[in-house]
Amino acid sequence: MTHFTPFTQNFLDSILLSIDSKDPVVVNAWLDTLLDVIELLPIEVLGKEVLEIAVSKAADSQPTFSRLGSCRLIGKLGMRLEQQVIQDELIPVTQNLSQDAEWTIRASMCAQLASIIKGLTKNGECTDAKNPVRVVLSVLFELGDDEVEAVRLVVVETASTILQYLDEESVRTLMVPWLQRLCEHASKVEDKTLPLLAQHWARISRTIQSRLREDEKGWFVEYFYTLASLGSAHQTIKDKTNMPDVVAQTDAGSKLEIYAEVRHACAVNSAAMVPFIGAEAFSQRISSIRALAADPYFVVRRAVAANILDLCRQLHPYSSVIHSLLNQLLIDPCPDVTFALVPQIGAVIENLARLPLTHQSPFVSEAVVLETFEAVLRCEEQVMNSSSWRIQADILSQLAAFPLCLPCHAVHDLLIPRLWHRIDTVRPLPCRVSAAQTLMLCVRSERRRQERSNLCTEILTRLASAKSCHHRMLFLRVCPILFDLLSRKFIRQHFFLPIIRLAGDKVANVRLRFATLLPKLHISLRGLDVETEKRLIVELDSAVRWLVESEKDRDVKNELSSFFRWIEEQEAQNQTAEVAKRLQEEEEADKRKETEEESVNRDPVVTDTSNTSTKTTDNSARPNFFSKDEPDSTTPVQSPPQATAPDEDAPMEWE
């Protein structure tokens, strides 16, 4: 208490005197100050001086702004004062203010009821304050019948907040019956409390889930589906009688907007309702969500698209029902819906493809996979015609989900040509990087030995050895992806020497990008067969030596210095147990990659690919490629030396 004495003596009296001003602006400013320091004041000061101010300003003779300030003070004091003081002093004032003639006072007091109940129950931990809590709830119930819509809106907000602080008996005997009456009244008058109820329905339902009987839970579930279908075409035809055109158009105004807001709130909360309803039960009534995905209002469809990944995860292992919903949204003509869907396509595809055997994936059928992929390609066409390069780069990244679930011939005939087309024609660099990253994943996912070899050759020909310095830079930008995806042995067999040759590129930016790859190249030499692969060590050593002796660009020299420091740090750290453990884990991961690649290489060359319908390889260790970020150009990575074909572009790398 002595800690607060100087403040109480020097400042609190001035604040309390200033609150008595007749100027509303001055009063509100000092009231905000008092509210900020209430949590720092001792209980004794609050119970004497501040409580007195709150009670006096709640009198009917006080102006409106004073009574509004009293409501805010009561809410703050309700969380600090003792239970008996709240019951004797605050609750009577609360009852009086909740019956004020001004609706703004009633709404402000209603907003503070949650704070009072929180203080009475000590954040829901104390259950011996049933009587005062019931009195406060009676105030809330009375305000729920208020004639002013704005007050009833605050009632809904408050009700959704206080449920977590109430004991089981209060919820069962008081709140649940009242909530049912409130919802029935809102459905009858169809005012703005209906969208607000829909917005908070998942929160309300899940808060009281453990305290509901089966019949009560069924009512809450059915009410959600009623809200989700509110204003649908068949319901409108059934409920609306034939009326003159002018009257029908007038009625359609505000009512249709309210219906759309309700359906939008249901779409936003659909994933949050799955734990309450149950994944299996929700999947059986997925038609309600499909109806929302076909809603005439694009904001409703956009909400479904934005929540489709959460729905897919919450419905696991019954998420196969999401497949038809995904196909439906992929062909939506509205750009806003497409833009909301694009960032989630890859993750949804992966979730559907990895369903357990007991809940068969929809991608077991080749026709189904191709149907979805064609819909994604149409969606990609729509996105590439837009003006947003960010969403264009994102859709090209999302295509990375398909190489592991598409048939081999579809990857070769549909996906890879599309990626090459984007690499060659799209101007924004992030889009070309995304397309190239997805192309690198195709190398990892190709299940036919000859096609994988051909793809590696094509990448080296069209990118690593391209005449355009921009294509060579693009290849080096995505090389870190190759090092992450492929085993060291595969890198050494197919990409090591072509990367090394870029150390002699005549464009300084290409050499700089190569220099950043040197640590990766150095790591890829671990575990090599010295007798058969000694040439690789010699080539890397020659490339680095050549750069050290002949390089004139300052940035490249700095990067080489960083590489040498990295070498020294690696040699110094090799003695620690932690580093040894990390190296062992990296070695085991590389062994797994090599085993997978060898299992593919032992397979005979596939001539008839029509029966390869789905992925069978284990892709649990697959990196996440569904990020919008460009590969970090500062990450230590390596590259090789030697000049390439004559460059037909400007020597400056503008990307």
C-alpha positions as CSV (number, residue, x, y, z in Angstrom):
1,M,0.0,0.0,0.0
2,T,2.8,2.4,0.7
3,H,4.0,1.9,-2.8
4,F,0.9,3.6,-4.1
5,T,0.7,6.4,-1.5
6,P,2.7,9.1,-3.4
7,F,0.6,8.6,-6.5
8,T,-2.6,8.7,-4.4
9,Q,-1.6,11.9,-2.6
10,N,-0.2,13.7,-5.6
11,F,-2.2,12.7,-8.6
12,L,-5.4,10.8,-7.8
13,D,-7.1,13.7,-6.1
14,S,-6.4,15.9,-9.2
15,I,-7.8,13.2,-11.5
16,L,-11.0,12.8,-9.4
17,L,-11.5,16.6,-9.3
18,S,-11.0,16.9,-13.1
19,I,-13.6,14.2,-13.7
20,D,-16.3,16.5,-12.2
21,S,-15.8,19.0,-15.0
22,K,-18.9,20.0,-17.0
23,D,-17.0,19.7,-20.3
24,P,-17.5,16.2,-21.8
25,V,-14.1,16.3,-23.6
26,V,-12.3,17.1,-20.4
27,V,-14.2,14.4,-18.5
28,N,-13.6,11.7,-21.1
29,A,-9.9,12.5,-21.2
30,W,-9.4,12.3,-17.4
31,L,-11.7,9.2,-17.3
32,D,-9.4,7.4,-19.7
33,T,-6.5,8.3,-17.4
34,L,-8.3,7.0,-14.4
35,L,-9.3,3.7,-16.1
36,D,-5.7,3.2,-17.1
37,V,-4.5,3.4,-13.5
38,I,-7.3,1.5,-11.7
39,E,-5.3,-1.7,-11.9
40,L,-2.4,0.0,-10.2
41,L,-4.4,1.4,-7.3
42,P,-4.9,-0.5,-4.0
43,I,-8.2,-2.0,-3.2
44,E,-8.8,0.4,-0.2
45,V,-8.5,3.5,-2.5
46,L,-10.8,1.9,-5.1
47,G,-13.4,1.0,-2.5
48,K,-13.6,4.5,-1.0
49,E,-12.7,7.2,-3.5
50,V,-13.2,5.7,-7.0
51,L,-16.3,3.7,-6.1
52,E,-17.9,6.9,-4.7
53,I,-17.3,8.7,-8.0
54,A,-18.7,5.8,-10.0
55,V,-21.9,5.7,-7.9
56,S,-22.4,9.4,-7.9
57,K,-22.1,9.8,-11.6
58,A,-24.7,7.0,-12.2
59,A,-27.4,9.2,-10.7
60,D,-30.4,10.0,-13.0
61,S,-29.7,13.7,-12.5
62,Q,-26.3,13.4,-14.1
63,P,-25.8,14.2,-17.8
64,T,-25.5,11.4,-20.3
65,F,-21.8,11.6,-20.7
66,S,-21.4,11.2,-16.9
67,R,-23.6,8.2,-16.8
68,L,-21.6,6.6,-19.7
69,G,-18.4,7.2,-17.8
70,S,-19.9,5.6,-14.7
71,C,-20.7,2.5,-16.8
72,R,-17.0,2.2,-17.8
73,L,-15.9,2.7,-14.2
74,I,-18.2,0.0,-12.9
75,G,-16.8,-2.4,-15.5
76,K,-13.2,-1.8,-14.3
77,L,-14.1,-1.8,-10.6
78,G,-16.0,-5.1,-11.1
79,M,-12.8,-6.9,-11.8
80,R,-10.9,-5.4,-8.8
81,L,-13.3,-5.2,-5.9
82,E,-14.3,-7.9,-3.5
83,Q,-17.3,-10.0,-4.1
84,Q,-19.3,-8.5,-1.3
85,V,-18.6,-4.9,-2.4
86,I,-19.7,-5.8,-5.9
87,Q,-22.9,-7.3,-4.6
88,D,-23.8,-4.5,-2.3
89,E,-22.6,-1.4,-4.2
90,L,-22.1,-2.2,-7.9
91,I,-25.0,-4.5,-8.8
92,P,-27.7,-2.1,-7.6
93,V,-26.1,0.7,-9.7
94,T,-25.9,-1.7,-12.6
95,Q,-29.6,-2.6,-12.4
96,N,-30.4,1.1,-12.4
97,L,-28.3,2.0,-15.4
98,S,-29.6,-1.0,-17.4
99,Q,-33.1,0.6,-17.1
100,D,-31.9,4.1,-18.1
101,A,-34.1,6.0,-20.6
102,E,-31.1,6.5,-22.9
103,W,-30.4,3.4,-25.0
104,T,-26.7,4.4,-25.2
105,I,-26.5,4.0,-21.4
106,R,-28.2,0.6,-21.5
107,A,-25.9,-0.6,-24.2
108,S,-22.8,0.7,-22.4
109,M,-23.9,-1.0,-19.2
110,C,-24.6,-4.2,-21.0
111,A,-21.1,-4.2,-22.4
112,Q,-19.7,-4.1,-18.8
113,L,-21.7,-7.1,-17.5
114,A,-19.0,-9.5,-18.6
115,S,-16.4,-7.7,-16.5
116,I,-18.7,-7.8,-13.4
117,I,-19.3,-11.6,-13.8
118,K,-15.6,-12.1,-14.4
119,G,-14.9,-10.4,-11.1
120,L,-17.6,-12.2,-9.2
121,T,-16.4,-15.6,-10.4
122,K,-12.7,-14.8,-10.3
123,N,-12.2,-15.7,-14.0
124,G,-14.7,-18.7,-13.7
125,E,-12.7,-20.3,-10.8
126,C,-15.0,-19.3,-8.0
127,T,-18.5,-21.0,-7.9
128,D,-19.8,-19.6,-4.6
129,A,-21.3,-16.4,-6.1
130,K,-24.3,-18.0,-7.7
131,N,-26.9,-15.5,-6.4
132,P,-25.1,-12.3,-7.5
133,V,-24.3,-13.9,-10.8
134,R,-28.0,-14.8,-11.3
135,V,-28.9,-11.2,-10.6
136,V,-26.5,-9.9,-13.2
137,L,-27.8,-12.5,-15.7
138,S,-31.3,-11.3,-15.0
139,V,-30.1,-7.9,-16.1
140,L,-28.7,-9.4,-19.3
141,F,-32.0,-11.3,-20.0
142,E,-34.0,-8.1,-19.5
143,L,-31.8,-6.2,-22.0
144,G,-32.2,-9.1,-24.4
145,D,-35.8,-7.9,-24.8
146,D,-34.9,-4.3,-25.3
147,E,-36.8,-2.5,-28.0
148,V,-33.6,-0.9,-29.5
149,E,-31.7,-3.2,-31.9
150,A,-28.3,-1.7,-31.0
151,V,-28.8,-2.8,-27.4
152,R,-29.7,-6.3,-28.4
153,L,-26.5,-6.4,-30.5
154,V,-24.5,-5.7,-27.4
155,V,-26.4,-8.4,-25.6
156,V,-25.3,-11.0,-28.1
157,E,-21.7,-9.9,-27.8
158,T,-21.9,-10.0,-24.0
159,A,-23.6,-13.4,-23.9
160,S,-20.9,-15.0,-26.0
161,T,-18.2,-13.6,-23.6
162,I,-19.7,-14.5,-20.2
163,L,-20.4,-18.1,-21.0
164,Q,-16.8,-19.1,-20.2
165,Y,-17.1,-17.7,-16.6
166,L,-20.4,-19.4,-15.7
167,D,-20.8,-22.7,-13.8
168,E,-22.5,-25.7,-15.3
169,E,-25.8,-25.2,-13.5
170,S,-26.1,-21.6,-14.6
171,V,-25.4,-22.6,-18.2
172,R,-27.9,-25.4,-18.2
173,T,-30.8,-23.9,-16.3
174,L,-30.5,-20.2,-17.3
175,M,-28.3,-19.5,-20.4
176,V,-29.3,-22.4,-22.7
177,P,-33.1,-21.8,-22.5
178,W,-32.5,-18.0,-22.8
179,L,-30.2,-18.5,-25.8
180,Q,-32.9,-20.6,-27.5
181,R,-35.5,-17.9,-26.9
182,L,-33.1,-15.2,-28.1
183,C,-32.4,-17.1,-31.3
184,E,-36.1,-17.8,-32.0
185,H,-36.9,-14.1,-31.5
186,A,-34.0,-13.1,-33.8
187,S,-35.2,-15.5,-36.5
188,K,-38.7,-14.1,-36.2
189,V,-37.8,-10.4,-36.5
190,E,-34.9,-11.0,-38.9
191,D,-32.9,-8.0,-37.7
192,K,-29.2,-7.5,-37.4
193,T,-28.9,-9.6,-34.3
194,L,-29.2,-12.6,-36.6
195,P,-25.8,-12.0,-38.5
196,L,-24.2,-11.4,-35.1
197,L,-25.5,-14.6,-33.7
198,A,-24.2,-16.5,-36.7
199,Q,-20.8,-14.8,-36.3
200,H,-20.6,-16.0,-32.7
201,W,-22.4,-19.3,-33.0
202,A,-19.3,-21.5,-33.2
203,R,-17.8,-19.7,-30.1
204,I,-21.0,-20.1,-28.2
205,S,-21.6,-23.7,-29.1
206,R,-18.0,-24.9,-28.4
207,T,-17.9,-23.0,-25.0
208,I,-21.0,-24.8,-23.7
209,Q,-20.5,-28.1,-25.5
210,S,-19.6,-30.1,-22.5
211,R,-22.7,-28.8,-20.6
212,L,-25.3,-29.7,-23.2
213,R,-27.7,-32.6,-23.3
214,E,-27.9,-34.5,-26.6
215,D,-31.3,-32.9,-27.5
216,E,-29.9,-29.4,-26.7
217,K,-26.8,-30.1,-28.8
218,G,-29.0,-31.3,-31.6
219,W,-30.9,-28.0,-31.4
220,F,-27.7,-25.9,-31.7
221,V,-26.5,-28.0,-34.6
222,E,-29.8,-27.6,-36.5
223,Y,-29.9,-23.9,-35.8
224,F,-26.5,-23.6,-37.5
225,Y,-27.7,-25.3,-40.6
226,T,-30.9,-23.2,-40.5
227,L,-28.7,-20.1,-40.5
228,A,-26.5,-21.5,-43.3
229,S,-29.5,-21.9,-45.5
230,L,-31.3,-18.7,-44.6
231,G,-32.5,-16.8,-47.6
232,S,-31.8,-19.7,-50.1
233,A,-34.0,-19.8,-53.2
234,H,-36.3,-22.6,-52.1
235,Q,-36.9,-21.0,-48.7
236,T,-37.7,-17.7,-50.2
237,I,-40.2,-19.2,-52.6
238,K,-41.8,-21.1,-49.8
239,D,-42.0,-18.3,-47.2
240,K,-42.8,-15.3,-49.4
241,T,-46.3,-14.8,-50.6
242,N,-47.2,-13.3,-54.0
243,M,-46.9,-9.5,-53.6
244,P,-46.7,-6.5,-55.9
245,D,-43.4,-5.9,-57.6
246,V,-42.7,-2.6,-55.7
247,V,-43.3,-4.2,-52.3
248,A,-41.2,-7.2,-53.2
249,Q,-38.3,-5.1,-54.3
250,T,-38.5,-3.0,-51.1
251,D,-38.5,-6.1,-49.0
252,A,-35.5,-7.6,-50.9
253,G,-33.3,-4.7,-49.9
254,S,-32.4,-5.0,-46.2
255,K,-33.6,-8.5,-45.7
256,L,-31.5,-10.0,-48.5
257,E,-28.4,-8.2,-47.1
258,I,-29.1,-9.6,-43.7
259,Y,-29.5,-13.1,-45.2
260,A,-26.2,-12.7,-47.0
261,E,-24.5,-11.6,-43.9
262,V,-25.8,-14.6,-42.0
263,R,-24.6,-17.0,-44.7
264,H,-21.3,-15.3,-44.8
265,A,-20.8,-15.7,-41.0
266,C,-21.8,-19.4,-41.3
267,A,-19.2,-19.9,-44.1
268,V,-16.5,-18.2,-42.0
269,N,-17.4,-20.4,-38.9
270,S,-17.9,-23.6,-40.8
271,A,-14.5,-25.1,-39.9
272,A,-14.9,-24.0,-36.3
273,M,-18.2,-25.9,-36.1
274,V,-16.7,-29.2,-37.1
275,P,-15.4,-30.1,-33.6
276,F,-18.8,-29.3,-32.1
277,I,-20.9,-31.2,-34.7
278,G,-18.4,-34.0,-35.3
279,A,-16.3,-34.7,-38.4
280,E,-18.4,-37.7,-39.5
281,A,-21.8,-36.0,-39.0
282,F,-20.5,-32.8,-40.6
283,S,-19.3,-34.7,-43.7
284,Q,-22.7,-36.3,-44.1
285,R,-24.3,-32.8,-44.4
286,I,-21.6,-31.3,-46.6
287,S,-24.3,-30.3,-49.0
288,S,-25.0,-27.2,-46.8
289,I,-21.4,-26.0,-47.4
290,R,-21.7,-26.8,-51.1
291,A,-24.7,-24.6,-51.2
292,L,-22.7,-21.8,-49.6
293,A,-19.9,-22.4,-52.2
294,A,-22.6,-21.7,-54.9
295,D,-24.1,-18.7,-53.1
296,P,-25.1,-15.8,-55.4
297,Y,-23.1,-13.4,-53.2
298,F,-19.4,-13.7,-53.9
299,V,-18.4,-12.7,-50.4
300,V,-20.0,-16.0,-49.1
301,R,-18.2,-18.1,-51.7
302,R,-15.0,-16.3,-50.9
303,A,-15.4,-17.1,-47.2
304,V,-15.9,-20.8,-48.1
305,A,-12.7,-20.7,-50.3
306,A,-10.7,-19.0,-47.6
307,N,-11.7,-21.7,-45.0
308,I,-11.5,-24.8,-47.2
309,L,-8.1,-25.8,-45.8
310,D,-9.3,-25.5,-42.2
311,L,-12.3,-27.5,-43.2
312,C,-10.2,-30.2,-44.8
313,R,-8.0,-30.5,-41.7
314,Q,-10.9,-30.5,-39.2
315,L,-12.8,-33.1,-41.2
316,H,-9.8,-35.5,-41.3
317,P,-10.2,-38.5,-41.9
318,Y,-13.5,-37.7,-43.6
319,S,-12.1,-34.9,-45.7
320,S,-12.7,-36.7,-49.0
321,V,-16.0,-34.8,-49.1
322,I,-14.0,-31.6,-49.7
323,H,-12.9,-32.8,-53.1
324,S,-16.2,-31.8,-54.8
325,L,-16.2,-28.5,-53.0
326,L,-12.6,-27.8,-54.2
327,N,-13.6,-28.6,-57.8
328,Q,-16.6,-26.3,-57.5
329,L,-14.6,-23.4,-56.2
330,L,-11.8,-23.8,-58.8
331,I,-14.1,-23.0,-61.6
332,D,-15.7,-20.0,-59.9
333,P,-15.7,-17.0,-62.3
334,C,-15.2,-14.4,-59.5
335,P,-11.5,-13.3,-59.1
336,D,-11.9,-12.6,-55.4
337,V,-13.0,-16.2,-54.8
338,T,-10.1,-17.5,-56.8
339,F,-7.6,-15.3,-55.0
340,A,-8.9,-16.6,-51.6
341,L,-8.6,-20.2,-52.8
342,V,-5.2,-20.2,-54.5
343,P,-2.9,-20.1,-51.4
344,Q,-4.6,-23.3,-50.1
345,I,-4.8,-25.4,-53.2
346,G,-1.5,-27.3,-52.7
347,A,-2.1,-28.1,-49.0
348,V,-5.7,-29.3,-49.7
349,I,-4.5,-31.6,-52.5
350,E,-1.8,-33.0,-50.2
351,N,-4.3,-33.6,-47.4
352,L,-6.7,-35.4,-49.8
353,A,-3.9,-37.5,-51.3
354,R,-2.7,-38.6,-47.9
355,L,-5.9,-39.9,-46.5
356,P,-5.6,-43.3,-44.6
357,L,-6.6,-46.5,-46.3
358,T,-9.7,-46.8,-44.2
359,H,-11.0,-43.5,-45.7
360,Q,-10.2,-43.8,-49.4
361,S,-8.7,-40.8,-51.1
362,P,-10.7,-39.4,-54.0
363,F,-7.4,-39.5,-56.0
364,V,-7.4,-43.3,-56.2
365,S,-9.1,-42.8,-59.5
366,E,-7.0,-41.4,-62.3
367,A,-10.0,-39.8,-63.9
368,V,-10.7,-37.9,-60.6
369,V,-7.1,-36.7,-60.4
370,L,-7.1,-35.5,-63.9
371,E,-10.4,-33.7,-63.5
372,T,-9.1,-31.8,-60.5
373,F,-5.8,-31.0,-62.3
374,E,-7.6,-29.7,-65.3
375,A,-9.8,-27.5,-63.1
376,V,-6.6,-26.2,-61.4
377,L,-5.1,-25.4,-64.8
378,R,-8.2,-23.5,-65.8
379,C,-7.9,-21.6,-62.5
380,E,-4.2,-21.0,-63.3
381,E,-5.1,-19.5,-66.6
382,Q,-7.6,-17.2,-64.9
383,V,-5.0,-16.1,-62.4
384,M,-2.3,-15.5,-65.0
385,N,-4.7,-13.1,-66.8
386,S,-4.9,-11.0,-63.7
387,S,-2.7,-8.1,-62.8
388,S,-1.4,-9.5,-59.5
389,W,2.0,-11.1,-59.9
390,R,1.9,-12.2,-56.3
391,I,-1.1,-14.4,-56.8
392,Q,0.4,-15.6,-60.1
393,A,3.6,-16.7,-58.3
394,D,1.4,-18.4,-55.7
395,I,-0.6,-20.5,-58.1
396,L,2.6,-21.7,-59.8
397,S,3.9,-22.8,-56.4
398,Q,0.6,-24.6,-55.6
399,L,1.2,-26.8,-58.7
400,A,4.0,-28.4,-56.7
401,A,1.3,-30.6,-55.0
402,F,0.5,-32.5,-58.2
403,P,3.7,-34.3,-59.3
404,L,3.3,-36.8,-56.5
405,C,-0.4,-37.6,-57.2
406,L,-0.7,-37.2,-60.9
407,P,-0.2,-40.1,-63.3
408,C,3.3,-40.0,-64.9
409,H,2.0,-39.2,-68.4
410,A,0.0,-36.3,-67.1
411,V,3.0,-34.8,-65.4
412,H,5.0,-35.2,-68.6
413,D,2.3,-34.1,-71.1
414,L,0.4,-31.4,-69.1
415,L,2.3,-30.1,-66.1
416,I,5.9,-29.8,-67.3
417,P,5.0,-28.1,-70.6
418,R,2.9,-25.6,-68.7
419,L,5.8,-24.8,-66.4
420,W,8.2,-24.4,-69.2
421,H,5.8,-22.0,-70.9
422,R,5.5,-19.9,-67.8
423,I,9.3,-19.8,-67.4
424,D,9.8,-18.6,-70.9
425,T,6.9,-16.1,-71.2
426,V,6.1,-14.7,-67.8
427,R,7.9,-11.4,-67.0
428,P,7.8,-11.1,-63.1
429,L,10.8,-12.8,-61.6
430,P,8.9,-14.3,-58.6
431,C,6.6,-16.1,-61.1
432,R,9.4,-17.6,-63.0
433,V,11.1,-18.7,-59.8
434,S,7.9,-20.4,-58.6
435,A,7.5,-22.2,-61.9
436,A,11.2,-23.3,-61.8
437,Q,10.8,-24.5,-58.2
438,T,7.8,-26.6,-59.1
439,L,9.8,-28.0,-62.1
440,M,12.6,-29.1,-59.8
441,L,10.1,-31.0,-57.7
442,C,9.1,-32.8,-60.9
443,V,12.6,-34.2,-61.0
444,R,12.2,-35.6,-57.5
445,S,8.8,-37.0,-58.2
446,E,9.3,-38.5,-61.7
447,R,8.8,-42.3,-61.3
448,R,10.2,-43.2,-64.8
449,R,14.0,-43.5,-65.0
450,Q,14.3,-42.4,-68.7
451,E,11.9,-39.4,-68.2
452,R,13.8,-38.3,-65.1
453,S,17.0,-38.3,-67.1
454,N,15.5,-36.5,-70.0
455,L,14.0,-33.8,-67.7
456,C,17.4,-33.2,-66.0
457,T,19.0,-32.9,-69.5
458,E,16.3,-30.4,-70.5
459,I,16.8,-28.3,-67.4
460,L,20.5,-28.1,-68.0
461,T,20.0,-27.3,-71.7
462,R,17.3,-24.7,-71.3
463,L,18.4,-23.1,-68.1
464,A,22.0,-23.8,-67.0
465,S,23.4,-23.6,-70.6
466,A,21.0,-21.0,-71.9
467,K,22.2,-18.0,-73.9
468,S,20.1,-15.7,-71.7
469,C,21.9,-14.7,-68.5
470,H,18.4,-14.4,-66.9
471,H,17.8,-18.1,-67.5
472,R,21.2,-19.1,-66.0
473,M,20.5,-16.9,-63.0
474,L,17.1,-18.6,-62.6
475,F,18.7,-22.0,-62.6
476,L,21.1,-20.9,-59.9
477,R,18.3,-19.4,-57.9
478,V,16.4,-22.7,-57.6
479,C,19.5,-24.9,-57.2
480,P,19.0,-24.8,-53.3
481,I,15.7,-26.6,-54.0
482,L,17.6,-29.4,-55.8
483,F,20.1,-29.8,-53.0
484,D,17.2,-30.1,-50.5
485,L,15.2,-32.6,-52.7
486,L,17.8,-34.8,-54.1
487,S,20.5,-37.0,-52.7
488,R,24.1,-36.0,-52.9
489,K,24.9,-38.9,-55.2
490,F,22.2,-37.8,-57.7
491,I,23.4,-34.2,-57.5
492,R,26.9,-35.3,-58.3
493,Q,25.8,-37.5,-61.2
494,H,23.5,-34.9,-63.0
495,F,24.0,-31.3,-61.8
496,F,27.4,-30.9,-60.2
497,L,29.6,-30.3,-63.2
498,P,27.0,-28.0,-65.0
499,I,26.9,-25.9,-61.9
500,I,30.7,-25.7,-61.7
501,R,30.9,-24.5,-65.3
502,L,28.9,-21.4,-64.3
503,A,31.8,-20.2,-62.2
504,G,33.4,-18.9,-65.5
505,D,30.3,-17.0,-66.6
506,K,31.0,-13.6,-68.1
507,V,28.1,-12.0,-66.1
508,A,29.2,-11.0,-62.6
509,N,25.8,-11.6,-61.1
510,V,25.8,-15.2,-62.3
511,R,29.3,-15.7,-60.7
512,L,28.0,-14.1,-57.5
513,R,25.1,-16.4,-57.4
514,F,27.4,-19.4,-58.0
515,A,29.6,-18.3,-55.2
516,T,26.7,-18.4,-52.8
517,L,26.2,-22.1,-53.7
518,L,29.8,-23.1,-52.8
519,P,28.9,-24.4,-49.3
520,K,26.1,-26.6,-50.8
521,L,28.5,-27.9,-53.4
522,H,31.1,-28.6,-50.7
523,I,28.5,-30.5,-48.7
524,S,27.4,-32.5,-51.7
525,L,30.9,-34.0,-51.9
526,R,30.5,-35.8,-48.6
527,G,30.4,-39.6,-49.0
528,L,31.6,-39.6,-52.6
529,D,33.7,-42.5,-54.0
530,V,37.2,-41.0,-54.3
531,E,38.3,-43.5,-57.0
532,T,35.4,-42.9,-59.4
533,E,34.4,-39.3,-58.5
534,K,37.8,-37.7,-57.8
535,R,37.3,-35.5,-60.8
536,L,34.5,-33.6,-59.0
537,I,36.8,-32.6,-56.2
538,V,39.4,-31.4,-58.7
539,E,36.8,-29.4,-60.7
540,L,35.5,-27.7,-57.6
541,D,39.0,-26.9,-56.4
542,S,39.9,-25.5,-59.8
543,A,36.8,-23.4,-60.0
544,V,37.4,-21.8,-56.6
545,R,41.1,-21.3,-57.3
546,W,40.2,-19.7,-60.7
547,L,37.8,-17.3,-59.0
548,V,40.3,-16.4,-56.3
549,E,43.0,-15.6,-58.9
550,S,41.0,-13.9,-61.6
551,E,37.8,-12.4,-60.0
552,K,37.6,-8.6,-60.1
553,D,34.1,-8.1,-58.9
554,R,34.0,-6.9,-55.2
555,D,30.8,-8.7,-54.3
556,V,32.0,-12.0,-55.7
557,K,35.2,-11.6,-53.7
558,N,33.3,-10.9,-50.5
559,E,31.2,-14.0,-51.1
560,L,34.4,-16.1,-51.6
561,S,35.7,-14.8,-48.3
562,S,32.5,-15.8,-46.7
563,F,32.9,-19.3,-48.1
564,F,36.4,-19.6,-46.7
565,R,35.2,-18.5,-43.3
566,W,32.5,-21.1,-43.5
567,I,35.1,-23.7,-44.2
568,E,37.1,-22.7,-41.2
569,E,34.0,-22.7,-38.9
570,Q,33.1,-26.2,-40.2
571,E,36.5,-27.5,-39.4
572,A,36.4,-26.0,-35.9
573,Q,32.9,-27.4,-35.1
574,N,33.6,-30.9,-36.3
575,Q,34.9,-31.8,-32.8
576,T,31.6,-31.2,-30.9
577,A,29.1,-33.9,-30.2
578,E,26.2,-31.7,-31.3
579,V,27.7,-31.3,-34.7
580,A,28.4,-35.0,-35.0
581,K,24.8,-35.7,-34.2
582,R,23.6,-33.3,-36.8
583,L,25.9,-34.7,-39.4
584,Q,24.6,-38.2,-38.7
585,E,21.0,-37.1,-39.1
586,E,21.9,-35.4,-42.4
587,E,23.6,-38.6,-43.5
588,E,20.6,-40.7,-42.7
589,A,18.3,-38.3,-44.5
590,D,20.6,-38.5,-47.6
591,K,20.5,-42.3,-47.4
592,R,16.7,-42.3,-47.5
593,K,16.7,-40.0,-50.6
594,E,19.3,-42.2,-52.3
595,T,17.3,-45.4,-51.5
596,E,14.1,-43.8,-53.0
597,E,16.0,-42.7,-56.1
598,E,17.6,-46.2,-56.6
599,S,14.2,-47.9,-56.2
600,V,13.0,-45.7,-59.1
601,N,16.1,-46.4,-61.1
602,R,15.7,-50.2,-60.7
603,D,12.2,-50.0,-62.2
604,P,11.9,-50.9,-65.9
605,V,11.2,-48.1,-68.3
606,V,7.5,-47.6,-68.3
607,T,5.9,-47.7,-71.8
608,D,2.2,-47.8,-70.8
609,T,1.5,-45.2,-68.1
610,S,-2.2,-45.3,-68.2
611,N,-2.5,-47.4,-65.1
612,T,-0.3,-45.2,-62.8
613,S,-3.1,-43.4,-61.2
614,T,-1.8,-42.2,-57.9
615,K,1.4,-41.7,-55.9
616,T,2.7,-44.6,-54.0
617,T,6.0,-43.2,-52.9
618,D,6.5,-42.0,-49.3
619,N,6.6,-38.2,-49.4
620,S,6.3,-37.6,-45.7
621,A,9.7,-35.9,-45.7
622,R,8.8,-33.6,-48.6
623,P,9.6,-29.9,-48.0
624,N,6.9,-27.3,-47.9
625,F,6.7,-25.5,-51.2
626,F,3.6,-23.5,-50.6
627,S,5.2,-20.3,-49.5
628,K,5.3,-17.1,-51.4
629,D,8.8,-16.3,-50.3
630,E,11.6,-16.4,-52.9
631,P,14.5,-18.6,-52.0
632,D,16.9,-16.7,-49.9
633,S,19.7,-15.4,-52.1
634,T,22.0,-15.0,-49.2
635,T,21.9,-18.6,-48.1
636,P,25.3,-20.2,-48.6
637,V,25.2,-22.2,-51.7
638,Q,27.7,-23.2,-54.4
639,S,28.3,-23.1,-58.1
640,P,31.0,-24.0,-60.7
641,P,33.4,-22.3,-63.2
642,Q,33.6,-22.0,-67.0
643,A,32.1,-19.7,-69.6
644,T,28.8,-20.6,-71.2
645,A,27.3,-19.8,-74.6
646,P,27.4,-16.2,-75.8
647,D,24.9,-14.1,-73.9
648,E,22.3,-12.4,-76.0
649,D,20.9,-10.3,-73.2
650,A,22.3,-7.3,-71.5
651,P,25.1,-8.2,-69.1
652,M,23.3,-6.5,-66.2
653,E,21.2,-8.8,-64.0
654,W,18.2,-6.5,-63.3
655,E,16.1,-9.1,-61.4
